[in-house]
Amino acid sequence: MKLASHLRRSRHGVFYFRIVFPQILASLLGQPELNRSLHTRCPKTARVTGYQLSGTMLPLISKLARLMTIDPDSIDPANIKKLIVEGLTIGKDGSFSASRIQTSDNPQVAQEELKNFALFLHASRGEQPATPPIEALKVEAQKLKAEITQFAPALPTKPSTLKDAFDSYLLSKKGIAAATKKSYTESLELFGILMGGNHRMVHELTRRECMDFNEALSHIPLHAKKRNIKIGTASEILLNPPTVLDANGNDTAPDTISARTCNDHLTNVSGFFSWAIKAGRCFEPNPFEDSVRHSDGEIDGGAEAFQQEELIKIFDSANFMKAKRPHQFWGPLLLLFTGARANEIACLDLDDIIIENGIRSISIKHRPRKKPDSIEHKIETKRLKNAQSKRTIPLHPILWEIGLDDYLADLRILGATRLFPNLPMDSREKRERNLSRDVNNYLEKIGVHVPRTKVLHSFRDTVADALGTSDLDAVRADQWTGHAPVGIKAKHYRSKATADVQARDAFTALDFPFIHFDTLRYRKGWWNEWLVKNMVP
């Protein structure tokens, strides 16, 4: 495709809008030419964009050159460079000053106009006195001023680069969980990359670019950063989706991030733009308003409850008793009988095992970090998903029959304070990572695991299904699992049931007679030697 003469391609294949200045103008500006990246490698897109830039600026330059010939005092000579490079704004008194505009280019001006411009430059330097315009020229000058103002778009109250705006936005999110902040940061970093860099101005980003970002998300490789897979801008990804080499050295499409992750990125970036509009970084409307959401089809429903034959496989003593770590043994058992979230189990302290109305239970607590920079408070931190997550869950008698008392006694002998003292806290202030990894690996080993469907979280769905068919009503079932209540009555007019009341009906519901729990037994001192060497804060 034949390209416009003012377009140039860099060695990386990115197109630039390029203008070579006449010698006299180059001397004044201190640079021989002007280059502006078009943020694309597509010849067709570059050509169209180049013509759009020319069409926008050519009338402005033409009128400006004529105005400077008629009335050179309208423009401050110190601002000439900014006028040429960045654009114009008009003051209330009719005077001109430089101000940044969206397009930064200067199409070639007619030779006669350049001569007039040169005369103006000499005049402004005192080499030639400026000639006062006659009355007719004054009228023409006023008309030109009015017309030129049409080319100077308004700026937001506080124009910012993406980097500066990202920093301010994250700073405004004080008190949020580390996991949430990390999610925001990852989404904004990805958005900056796909938009061509964090140097871009927030108010310059178009809805079209944001639509391209949304579409490009479905091509982002899974764990791209960890696997050192380079990704380009959104437009580049849509033209040439990323590939990886297979075992034979051939290019192949990589596994991509899930629809849920895509939608999380959309939600986070849309939230940023909502803040940016209120903070004066850009104008309404939000470019992500009414964005199309992603879907993985049937698999998008998430985890599903385990079926009877799957539970039999999971707790088959021939495999289950080979557990090499305490969380690999007690983790699945506690998940099956409590329906708790993985991190709720992973963060349990020994002090969280309590007796309420004669029923031994676990107390799920929220313990926020009191001092953001304090290591000891970080270690003690426990974060819950919502207010309803704070609850007491009775412990099923089968857990004690398997040997939970002996395990707790071993931990106290070792001086441990947590139920799983070997599980470290990650950067998101959670301890579930190793538990989730090991349980999912075990499910895969025994042939039960199905990505995103039959996973650790399936224990929670299994309990929810069991409670749903029991004598517990919906409100008490939600209390057990820590789900947010539905409806005004549930939210405001129902007090929480005590542990003995919950246990009466829930223990009956959580009955799995087809599992041979009698073949599962904790051996006293099973992991003591290993735990002594592997306990972490």
RODO-2510 file (C-alpha; in nm, 4 decimals, decimal comma):
residues 537
     n   res          X          Y          Z
     1     m     0,0000     0,0000     0,0000
     2     k     0,1332     0,3435    -0,0949
     3     l     0,1786     0,5586     0,2152
     4     a     0,1457     0,9337     0,2502
     5     s     0,4815     1,1119     0,2167
     6     h     0,4679     1,2481     0,5723
     7     l     0,4497     0,8986     0,7258
     8     r     0,7635     0,7177     0,8386
     9     r     0,8114     0,3719     0,9881
    10     s     1,0515     0,3091     1,2794
    11     r     1,2844     0,0102     1,2954
    12     h     1,0270    -0,1521     1,5248
    13     g     0,7576    -0,1135     1,2603
    14     v     0,5647     0,1654     1,4372
    15     f     0,4431     0,4502     1,2136
    16     y     0,5239     0,8159     1,2848
    17     f     0,3804     1,1397     1,1472
    18     r     0,6941     1,3288     1,0357
    19     i     0,7439     1,6866     0,9140
    20     v     1,0781     1,8426     0,8122
    21     f     1,0876     2,2134     0,9006
    22     p     1,2238     2,4822     0,6642
    23     q     1,5703     2,6018     0,7663
    24     i     1,4533     2,9281     0,9219
    25     l     1,1868     2,7511     1,1245
    26     a     1,4250     2,4733     1,2240
    27     s     1,6684     2,7347     1,3597
    28     l     1,3975     2,8977     1,5672
    29     l     1,2610     2,5719     1,7076
    30     g     1,6008     2,4180     1,7683
    31     q     1,5032     2,0978     1,5898
    32     p     1,5023     2,0021     1,2205
    33     e     1,1806     1,8045     1,2247
    34     l     0,8745     1,7003     1,4226
    35     n     0,7817     1,3362     1,4861
    36     r     0,4645     1,2013     1,6444
    37     s     0,4026     0,8305     1,7050
    38     l     0,0715     0,7018     1,5708
    39     h     0,0929     0,3956     1,8033
    40     t     0,0245     0,1484     1,5231
    41     r     0,2064    -0,0885     1,2896
    42     c    -0,0862    -0,1134     1,0493
    43     p    -0,0230     0,0760     0,7188
    44     k    -0,3935     0,1278     0,6562
    45     t    -0,4562     0,2689     1,0035
    46     a    -0,1450     0,4901     0,9797
    47     r    -0,2520     0,6308     0,6441
    48     v    -0,6039     0,7131     0,7611
    49     t    -0,4754     0,8664     1,0854
    50     g    -0,2143     1,0691     0,8969
    51     y    -0,4756     1,2166     0,6660
    52     q    -0,6961     1,2956     0,9654
    53     l    -0,4101     1,4825     1,1320
    54     s    -0,3370     1,6756     0,8129
    55     g    -0,7028     1,7604     0,7694
    56     t    -0,7222     1,8871     1,1261
    57     m    -0,4083     2,1001     1,1300
    58     l    -0,3700     2,2270     0,7720
    59     p    -0,6527     2,4851     0,7992
    60     l    -0,5135     2,5969     1,1354
    61     i    -0,1610     2,6469     1,0024
    62     s    -0,2880     2,8282     0,6963
    63     k    -0,5003     3,0720     0,8967
    64     l    -0,2266     3,1138     1,1573
    65     a     0,0341     3,2038     0,8958
    66     r    -0,1968     3,4614     0,7452
    67     l    -0,2810     3,6091     1,0859
    68     m     0,0860     3,6411     1,1820
    69     t     0,1468     3,8314     0,8580
    70     i    -0,1382     4,0725     0,9310
    71     d    -0,1010     4,1143     1,3080
    72     p     0,2233     3,9631     1,4453
    73     d     0,1657     4,1185     1,7884
    74     s    -0,1263     3,8760     1,8406
    75     i     0,1210     3,6049     1,9353
    76     d     0,3971     3,6064     2,1943
    77     p     0,7240     3,5185     2,0122
    78     a     0,8318     3,3108     2,3120
    79     n     0,5400     3,0803     2,2468
    80     i     0,5982     3,0305     1,8738
    81     k     0,7568     2,6893     1,9280
    82     k     0,4604     2,5702     2,1287
    83     l     0,2236     2,7109     1,8691
    84     i     0,3862     2,5085     1,5953
    85     v     0,4378     2,1922     1,7985
    86     e     0,1363     2,1823     2,0254
    87     g    -0,1429     2,4201     1,9223
    88     l    -0,3330     2,7274     2,0360
    89     t    -0,5765     2,8639     2,2891
    90     i    -0,7382     3,2077     2,2780
    91     g    -0,7509     3,4350     2,5812
    92     k    -1,0572     3,6393     2,6798
    93     d    -0,8836     3,9530     2,5519
    94     g    -0,8269     3,7963     2,2118
    95     s    -0,4564     3,7301     2,2667
    96     f    -0,3000     3,3980     2,1715
    97     s    -0,0975     3,1603     2,3896
    98     a     0,0374     2,8088     2,3492
    99     s    -0,1546     2,5149     2,4908
   100     r    -0,1318     2,1416     2,4365
   101     i    -0,3846     1,9865     2,1991
   102     q    -0,4469     1,6311     2,0959
   103     t    -0,2643     1,6349     1,7616
   104     s     0,1039     1,7407     1,7459
   105     d     0,1874     1,7917     1,3782
   106     n     0,2523     2,0598     1,1080
   107     p     0,1665     1,9749     0,7429
   108     q     0,3732     2,1563     0,4778
   109     v     0,2663     2,5146     0,4290
   110     a     0,2633     2,6986     0,0973
   111     q     0,5888     2,8756     0,0037
   112     e     0,4314     3,2217     0,0059
   113     e     0,2970     3,1717     0,3576
   114     l     0,6398     3,0597     0,4776
   115     k     0,7909     3,3785     0,3382
   116     n     0,5342     3,5836     0,5299
   117     f     0,6103     3,3792     0,8414
   118     a     0,9825     3,4470     0,7978
   119     l     0,9131     3,8220     0,7799
   120     f     0,7250     3,7940     1,1073
   121     l     1,0154     3,6126     1,2760
   122     h     1,2624     3,8820     1,1714
   123     a     1,0207     4,1488     1,2905
   124     s     0,9765     3,9846     1,6314
   125     r     1,3561     3,9791     1,6758
   126     g     1,3790     4,3514     1,6103
   127     e     1,5411     4,3075     1,2693
   128     q     1,2411     4,4624     1,0984
   129     p     0,9683     4,6750     1,2530
   130     a     0,6175     4,5327     1,2473
   131     t     0,3814     4,7180     1,0149
   132     p     0,0575     4,8261     1,1843
   133     p    -0,2340     4,6555     1,0075
   134     i    -0,4781     4,8747     0,8220
   135     e    -0,8450     4,8795     0,9208
   136     a    -0,9461     4,6145     0,6671
   137     l    -0,6757     4,3829     0,7883
   138     k    -0,7903     4,4341     1,1478
   139     v    -1,1339     4,3080     1,0531
   140     e    -0,9778     4,0095     0,8773
   141     a    -0,7574     3,9426     1,1800
   142     q    -1,0574     3,9352     1,4141
   143     k    -1,2330     3,6934     1,1805
   144     l    -0,9284     3,4686     1,1681
   145     k    -0,9013     3,4689     1,5489
   146     a    -1,2599     3,3528     1,5772
   147     e    -1,2032     3,0762     1,3237
   148     i    -0,8782     2,9579     1,4829
   149     t    -1,0448     2,9044     1,8209
   150     q    -1,2404     2,6181     1,6631
   151     f    -0,9163     2,4204     1,6344
   152     a    -0,8255     2,4444     2,0026
   153     p    -1,0134     2,1694     2,1878
   154     a    -1,0942     2,2144     2,5543
   155     l    -0,8745     2,0468     2,8132
   156     p    -0,9923     1,8751     3,1314
   157     t    -0,9363     2,0519     3,4621
   158     k    -0,6304     1,8440     3,5443
   159     p    -0,4843     1,6724     3,2349
   160     s    -0,2566     1,3848     3,3350
   161     t    -0,0544     1,1026     3,1895
   162     l    -0,1739     0,7508     3,2600
   163     k     0,1152     0,6992     3,5022
   164     d     0,0363     1,0068     3,7113
   165     a    -0,3351     0,9295     3,7083
   166     f    -0,2754     0,5642     3,8051
   167     d    -0,0600     0,6716     4,1006
   168     s    -0,3216     0,9199     4,2219
   169     y    -0,6026     0,6682     4,1788
   170     l    -0,4264     0,3967     4,3787
   171     l    -0,3357     0,6517     4,6455
   172     s    -0,7060     0,7295     4,6827
   173     k    -0,7752     0,3619     4,7596
   174     k    -0,6465     0,3690     5,1154
   175     g    -0,7470     0,0853     5,3437
   176     i    -0,8311    -0,1676     5,0728
   177     a    -0,7067    -0,5247     5,1012
   178     a    -0,3662    -0,6001     4,9528
   179     a    -0,5264    -0,8516     4,7155
   180     t    -0,7669    -0,5875     4,5857
   181     k    -0,4910    -0,3312     4,5399
   182     k    -0,2796    -0,5849     4,3526
   183     s    -0,5752    -0,6612     4,1259
   184     y    -0,6174    -0,2884     4,0477
   185     t    -0,2448    -0,2488     3,9829
   186     e    -0,2271    -0,5470     3,7467
   187     s    -0,5282    -0,4245     3,5480
   188     l    -0,3933    -0,0699     3,5148
   189     e    -0,0471    -0,1932     3,4145
   190     l    -0,2017    -0,4105     3,1428
   191     f    -0,4187    -0,1220     3,0229
   192     g    -0,1128     0,1039     2,9968
   193     i     0,0747    -0,1533     2,7887
   194     l    -0,2160    -0,2117     2,5521
   195     m    -0,2674     0,1639     2,5080
   196     g     0,0939     0,2122     2,3990
   197     g     0,2539     0,3249     2,7243
   198     n     0,1856     0,5153     3,0455
   199     h     0,2992     0,8406     2,8825
   200     r    -0,0369     0,8640     2,7036
   201     m    -0,2691     1,1395     2,8240
   202     v    -0,5872     1,0094     2,9865
   203     h    -0,8171     1,2532     2,8064
   204     e    -0,6705     1,1605     2,4664
   205     l    -0,7794     0,7969     2,4859
   206     t    -1,0768     0,7300     2,2616
   207     r    -1,3681     0,4926     2,3018
   208     r    -1,2429     0,3081     1,9942
   209     e    -0,9102     0,2399     2,1650
   210     c    -1,0913     0,1193     2,4768
   211     m    -1,3097    -0,1097     2,2653
   212     d    -0,9905    -0,2509     2,1117
   213     f    -0,8544    -0,3063     2,4639
   214     n    -1,1667    -0,5021     2,5561
   215     e    -1,1423    -0,7158     2,2433
   216     a    -0,7672    -0,7716     2,2862
   217     l    -0,8167    -0,9084     2,6393
   218     s    -0,9424    -1,2371     2,4963
   219     h    -0,5994    -1,2844     2,3307
   220     i    -0,3843    -1,2170     2,6403
   221     p    -0,1786    -1,5314     2,7193
   222     l    -0,2221    -1,6922     3,0596
   223     h     0,0639    -1,5932     3,2950
   224     a     0,2206    -1,3871     3,0146
   225     k     0,4504    -1,1975     3,2521
   226     k     0,5819    -1,5090     3,4259
   227     r     0,6339    -1,6852     3,0920
   228     n     0,8079    -1,3796     2,9393
   229     i     0,5547    -1,3597     2,6576
   230     k     0,5768    -1,0130     2,5051
   231     i     0,2495    -0,8395     2,4292
   232     g     0,2067    -0,5264     2,2208
   233     t    -0,0623    -0,2630     2,1924
   234     a    -0,4286    -0,3542     2,1588
   235     s    -0,4316    -0,2808     1,7858
   236     e    -0,1184    -0,4919     1,7354
   237     i    -0,2662    -0,7841     1,9283
   238     l    -0,5832    -0,7747     1,7199
   239     l    -0,3776    -0,7811     1,3994
   240     n    -0,1311    -1,0459     1,5186
   241     p    -0,2421    -1,2348     1,8340
   242     p     0,0491    -1,3593     2,0518
   243     t     0,1840    -1,7087     1,9855
   244     v     0,4187    -1,9492     2,1650
   245     l     0,6376    -2,2321     2,0409
   246     d     0,5156    -2,5871     2,0880
   247     a     0,7353    -2,8926     2,1518
   248     n     0,8224    -2,9070     1,7823
   249     g     0,9200    -2,5409     1,7619
   250     n     0,6060    -2,4377     1,5751
   251     d     0,3996    -2,1290     1,6533
   252     t     0,0800    -2,2141     1,8372
   253     a    -0,1923    -2,0208     2,0165
   254     p    -0,1268    -2,0088     2,3937
   255     d    -0,3798    -2,0639     2,6700
   256     t    -0,5436    -1,7291     2,7410
   257     i    -0,6800    -1,5633     3,0537
   258     s    -1,0316    -1,6644     3,1547
   259     a    -1,3465    -1,4672     3,0847
   260     r    -1,3697    -1,3931     3,4554
   261     t    -1,0211    -1,2394     3,4538
   262     c    -1,1080    -1,0368     3,1425
   263     n    -1,4176    -0,9028     3,3174
   264     d    -1,2177    -0,8242     3,6314
   265     h    -0,9807    -0,6132     3,4194
   266     l    -1,2774    -0,4362     3,2583
   267     t    -1,4329    -0,3624     3,5968
   268     n    -1,1064    -0,2274     3,7387
   269     v    -1,0255    -0,0044     3,4399
   270     s    -1,3840     0,1206     3,4178
   271     g    -1,3627     0,2126     3,7863
   272     f    -1,0443     0,4056     3,7145
   273     f    -1,2166     0,6102     3,4420
   274     s    -1,5129     0,6839     3,6707
   275     w    -1,2625     0,8276     3,9184
   276     a    -1,0716     1,0102     3,6402
   277     i    -1,3884     1,1883     3,5263
   278     k    -1,4660     1,3094     3,8794
   279     a    -1,1005     1,4023     3,9376
   280     g    -1,0843     1,6206     3,6259
   281     r    -0,8480     1,3965     3,4309
   282     c    -1,0872     1,3418     3,1399
   283     f    -1,4369     1,4200     3,0194
   284     e    -1,7561     1,2177     3,0262
   285     p    -1,8733     0,9669     2,9225
   286     n    -1,6807     0,6722     3,0628
   287     p    -1,5361     0,4953     2,7535
   288     f    -1,6094     0,1574     2,9152
   289     e    -1,9754     0,2323     2,9762
   290     d    -2,1936    -0,0521     2,8417
   291     s    -1,8871    -0,2556     2,7425
   292     v    -1,9506    -0,6086     2,6190
   293     r    -1,8638    -0,8622     2,8892
   294     h    -1,6690    -1,1804     2,8256
   295     s    -1,7997    -1,5352     2,8587
   296     d    -1,6379    -1,8798     2,8495
   297     g    -1,9678    -2,0445     2,7612
   298     e    -2,0865    -2,3295     2,9816
   299     i    -1,7680    -2,3386     3,1850
   300     d    -1,8225    -1,9808     3,2959
   301     g    -2,0614    -2,1038     3,5649
   302     g    -1,7666    -2,1773     3,7939
   303     a    -1,7088    -2,4652     4,0351
   304     e    -1,9648    -2,7426     4,0754
   305     a    -2,0390    -2,9693     4,3711
   306     f    -1,8678    -3,3076     4,3887
   307     q    -2,0815    -3,6102     4,3083
   308     q    -2,0933    -3,9238     4,5258
   309     e    -1,8459    -4,1236     4,3146
   310     e    -1,6033    -3,8299     4,3158
   311     l    -1,6129    -3,7972     4,6944
   312     i    -1,5476    -4,1710     4,7262
   313     k    -1,2343    -4,1299     4,5126
   314     i    -1,1162    -3,8246     4,7054
   315     f    -1,1381    -3,9886     5,0489
   316     d    -1,0254    -4,3356     4,9445
   317     s    -0,7745    -4,4257     5,2168
   318     a    -0,5392    -4,5867     4,9620
   319     n    -0,4656    -4,2378     4,8269
   320     f    -0,5770    -3,9977     5,0996
   321     m    -0,3595    -4,1497     5,3741
   322     k    -0,0483    -4,0744     5,1643
   323     a    -0,0719    -3,7051     5,2551
   324     k     0,2755    -3,5595     5,3160
   325     r     0,1674    -3,2339     5,4807
   326     p    -0,0934    -3,1546     5,7483
   327     h    -0,2947    -2,9244     5,5202
   328     q    -0,3150    -3,1994     5,2567
   329     f    -0,4903    -3,4231     5,5107
   330     w    -0,6958    -3,1904     5,7292
   331     g    -0,7656    -2,9319     5,4589
   332     p    -1,0093    -3,1412     5,2483
   333     l    -1,1765    -3,2833     5,5601
   334     l    -1,2401    -2,9406     5,7095
   335     l    -1,3597    -2,8065     5,3738
   336     l    -1,6042    -3,0967     5,3367
   337     f    -1,7627    -3,0494     5,6794
   338     t    -1,7548    -2,6683     5,7041
   339     g    -1,7946    -2,5389     5,3482
   340     a    -1,5535    -2,2610     5,4459
   341     r    -1,3415    -2,0721     5,1946
   342     a    -0,9861    -2,1954     5,1432
   343     n    -0,8256    -1,8875     5,2987
   344     e    -1,0590    -1,9018     5,5997
   345     i    -0,9306    -2,2520     5,6752
   346     a    -0,5682    -2,1680     5,5934
   347     c    -0,5635    -1,8722     5,8360
   348     l    -0,7162    -2,0454     6,1393
   349     d    -0,5411    -1,9980     6,4739
   350     l    -0,5618    -2,2547     6,7510
   351     d    -0,7471    -1,9899     6,9519
   352     d    -1,0138    -1,9877     6,6808
   353     i    -1,1261    -2,3337     6,7926
   354     i    -1,3824    -2,2525     7,0601
   355     i    -1,6733    -2,4047     7,2496
   356     e    -2,0122    -2,2347     7,2064
   357     n    -2,3159    -2,3718     7,3906
   358     g    -2,1340    -2,7018     7,4371
   359     i    -2,0441    -2,7378     7,0688
   360     r    -1,6799    -2,7298     6,9600
   361     s    -1,6607    -2,4890     6,6672
   362     i    -1,4303    -2,2700     6,4633
   363     s    -1,4617    -1,8932     6,4796
   364     i    -1,4067    -1,7204     6,1451
   365     k    -1,2785    -1,3713     6,2241
   366     h    -1,1740    -1,0575     6,0408
   367     r    -0,8541    -0,9024     6,1696
   368     p    -0,7448    -0,6007     5,9587
   369     r    -0,3880    -0,4821     5,9611
   370     k    -0,3703    -0,2016     6,2177
   371     k    -0,0414    -0,0512     6,1037
   372     p     0,0244    -0,0655     5,7281
   373     d     0,4026    -0,0755     5,7712
   374     s     0,4116    -0,3101     6,0680
   375     i     0,5412    -0,6628     6,0013
   376     e     0,3863    -0,8097     6,3143
   377     h     0,0432    -0,6751     6,2270
   378     k     0,0798    -0,8035     5,8716
   379     i     0,1482    -1,1530     6,0048
   380     e    -0,1618    -1,1394     6,2262
   381     t    -0,3839    -1,0095     5,9471
   382     k    -0,6951    -1,2064     5,8489
   383     r    -0,9147    -1,0736     5,5741
   384     l    -1,2692    -1,1876     5,5045
   385     k    -1,4688    -1,1517     5,1837
   386     n    -1,7657    -0,9700     5,3393
   387     a    -1,9293    -0,8833     5,6711
   388     q    -2,1297    -1,2084     5,6687
   389     s    -1,8058    -1,4084     5,6526
   390     k    -1,7555    -1,3447     6,0237
   391     r    -1,9285    -1,6440     6,1815
   392     t    -1,9049    -1,9561     6,3964
   393     i    -1,9133    -2,2999     6,2321
   394     p    -1,9703    -2,6138     6,4434
   395     l    -1,7144    -2,8911     6,3854
   396     h    -1,8671    -3,2247     6,2837
   397     p    -1,8113    -3,5182     6,5269
   398     i    -1,6446    -3,7233     6,2505
   399     l    -1,3498    -3,4797     6,2525
   400     w    -1,2832    -3,5599     6,6166
   401     e    -1,3193    -3,9340     6,5491
   402     i    -1,0502    -3,9087     6,2808
   403     g    -0,8126    -3,7533     6,5344
   404     l    -0,8385    -3,3744     6,5286
   405     d    -0,7805    -3,3631     6,9070
   406     d    -0,4479    -3,5455     6,8704
   407     y    -0,3374    -3,3100     6,5926
   408     l    -0,4180    -3,0041     6,8055
   409     a    -0,2216    -3,1539     7,0939
   410     d     0,0798    -3,2092     6,8661
   411     l     0,0668    -2,8464     6,7540
   412     r     0,0651    -2,7193     7,1116
   413     i     0,3637    -2,9402     7,1972
   414     l     0,5508    -2,7789     6,9079
   415     g     0,4579    -2,4300     7,0301
   416     a     0,2533    -2,3559     6,7179
   417     t    -0,0245    -2,0974     6,7322
   418     r    -0,1876    -2,1653     6,3942
   419     l    -0,3748    -2,4715     6,2678
   420     f    -0,1441    -2,4936     5,9660
   421     p     0,1802    -2,3281     6,0811
   422     n     0,3573    -2,4222     5,7575
   423     l     0,1364    -2,2087     5,5303
   424     p     0,3062    -1,8732     5,4514
   425     m     0,1327    -1,5430     5,3889
   426     d     0,1529    -1,4206     5,0314
   427     s     0,1672    -1,0667     4,8940
   428     r    -0,2129    -1,0456     4,9107
   429     e    -0,2146    -1,1191     5,2844
   430     k    -0,3602    -1,4654     5,2245
   431     r    -0,2357    -1,8136     5,3150
   432     e    -0,4440    -2,0287     5,0812
   433     r    -0,1980    -2,0664     4,7912
   434     n    -0,0281    -2,3920     4,8954
   435     l    -0,3552    -2,5406     5,0172
   436     s    -0,5302    -2,4678     4,6865
   437     r    -0,2343    -2,5886     4,4813
   438     d    -0,1906    -2,9170     4,6683
   439     v    -0,5607    -3,0042     4,6813
   440     n    -0,6084    -2,9327     4,3108
   441     n    -0,2966    -3,1370     4,2286
   442     y    -0,4383    -3,4250     4,4326
   443     l    -0,7733    -3,4013     4,2516
   444     e    -0,5902    -3,4141     3,9202
   445     k    -0,3816    -3,7132     4,0298
   446     i    -0,6884    -3,9231     4,1174
   447     g    -0,8785    -3,8223     3,8035
   448     v    -1,1400    -3,5927     3,9589
   449     h    -1,0062    -3,2516     3,8625
   450     v    -1,1760    -3,0563     3,5825
   451     p    -1,0375    -2,7040     3,5232
   452     r    -1,2609    -2,4377     3,6832
   453     t    -1,5355    -2,6933     3,7473
   454     k    -1,4111    -2,9676     3,9799
   455     v    -1,1643    -2,7851     4,2003
   456     l    -1,0993    -2,7078     4,5656
   457     h    -1,3919    -2,4635     4,5673
   458     s    -1,6204    -2,7559     4,4806
   459     f    -1,6127    -2,8562     4,8498
   460     r    -1,7937    -2,5313     4,9266
   461     d    -2,0559    -2,6030     4,6601
   462     t    -2,0955    -2,9565     4,7950
   463     v    -2,1771    -2,8229     5,1417
   464     a    -2,4110    -2,5558     5,0019
   465     d    -2,6048    -2,8234     4,8100
   466     a    -2,6267    -3,0478     5,1169
   467     l    -2,7529    -2,7661     5,3393
   468     g    -3,0022    -2,6636     5,0703
   469     t    -3,1826    -2,9961     5,1022
   470     s    -3,1765    -3,0012     5,4836
   471     d    -3,4067    -2,8602     5,7493
   472     l    -3,2023    -2,5392     5,7550
   473     d    -3,3820    -2,2481     5,5931
   474     a    -3,2011    -2,0283     5,3403
   475     v    -3,1009    -1,7700     5,6016
   476     r    -2,9365    -2,0250     5,8317
   477     a    -2,7686    -2,1981     5,5377
   478     d    -2,6185    -1,8635     5,4319
   479     q    -2,5068    -1,8080     5,7912
   480     w    -2,3197    -2,1394     5,7836
   481     t    -2,1407    -2,0728     5,4544
   482     g    -2,0901    -1,6994     5,5075
   483     h    -2,2861    -1,5936     5,2007
   484     a    -2,4400    -1,2470     5,1908
   485     p    -2,8107    -1,2711     5,2873
   486     v    -3,0769    -1,2013     5,0275
   487     g    -3,3824    -0,9874     5,0994
   488     i    -3,4688    -0,7229     5,3601
   489     k    -3,5885    -0,9760     5,6154
   490     a    -3,2687    -1,1773     5,5989
   491     k    -3,0491    -0,8678     5,6199
   492     h    -3,2182    -0,6837     5,9044
   493     y    -3,4600    -0,8980     6,1026
   494     r    -3,2914    -1,2334     6,1603
   495     s    -3,0387    -1,2802     6,4394
   496     k    -2,7724    -1,5443     6,3932
   497     a    -2,8503    -1,8919     6,5231
   498     t    -2,6272    -2,0284     6,8000
   499     a    -2,3822    -2,3113     6,7368
   500     d    -2,5994    -2,5779     6,9010
   501     v    -2,9018    -2,4818     6,6896
   502     q    -2,6943    -2,4807     6,3710
   503     a    -2,5312    -2,8143     6,4575
   504     r    -2,8627    -2,9883     6,5222
   505     d    -2,9747    -2,9692     6,1601
   506     a    -2,6469    -2,9197     5,9728
   507     f    -2,4731    -3,2293     6,1124
   508     t    -2,7581    -3,4415     5,9791
   509     a    -2,7362    -3,2749     5,6381
   510     l    -2,3585    -3,3189     5,6182
   511     d    -2,3844    -3,6953     5,6222
   512     f    -2,1809    -3,8910     5,3709
   513     p    -2,2443    -4,2600     5,4531
   514     f    -2,0784    -4,3758     5,1317
   515     i    -1,7377    -4,2436     5,2478
   516     h    -1,5428    -4,4848     5,4709
   517     f    -1,4237    -4,2334     5,7282
   518     d    -1,3373    -4,5205     5,9638
   519     t    -1,0353    -4,5963     5,7414
   520     l    -0,9010    -4,2432     5,7845
   521     r    -0,7022    -4,1916     6,1037
   522     y    -0,4526    -3,9288     6,2118
   523     r    -0,1332    -4,0792     6,3515
   524     k    -0,0114    -3,8941     6,6588
   525     g     0,3115    -3,7078     6,5861
   526     w     0,2626    -3,7711     6,2116
   527     w     0,4274    -3,4485     6,0880
   528     n     0,5937    -3,3171     6,4049
   529     e     0,9509    -3,3594     6,2818
   530     w     0,8716    -3,1928     5,9498
   531     l     0,6742    -2,9077     6,1088
   532     v     0,9584    -2,8173     6,3449
   533     k     1,1711    -2,7342     6,0394
   534     n     0,8999    -2,5734     5,8280
   535     m     0,6904    -2,3497     6,0537
   536     v     0,6620    -1,9934     5,9211
   537     p     0,5367    -1,6670     6,0775
***
